[in-house]
Amino acid sequence: MDYIPRDTTLDAHRKQMEILKKLSPEKRALISFELSDNVRQIAMDGIRKQHPEFTETQVRRELLRRIVGDELYQKIVAAKGLK
């Protein structure tokens, strides 16, 4: 069965799927990229709210840490010689 969001009625979800299926692959990709950018911005806004003292570089690094996890983040920091 397809995923159905909890905040959407079944009829609304079906209509969304119908509309999306009519779009070209390029348009669906563009929508995906826009959604990804929006989620990233929301996450960064949350980090800024939690850590108003952070610089933009620190906000971006914290986002990276949250995305890749502590272990991989530490490897990246070490490999890049970052602090």
Secondary structure, 3 states (H helix, E strand, C coil): CCCCCCCCCHHHHHHHHHHHHHCCHHHHHHHHHHHHHHHHHHHHHHHHHHCCCCCHHHHHHHHHHHHHCHHHHHHHHHHHCCC
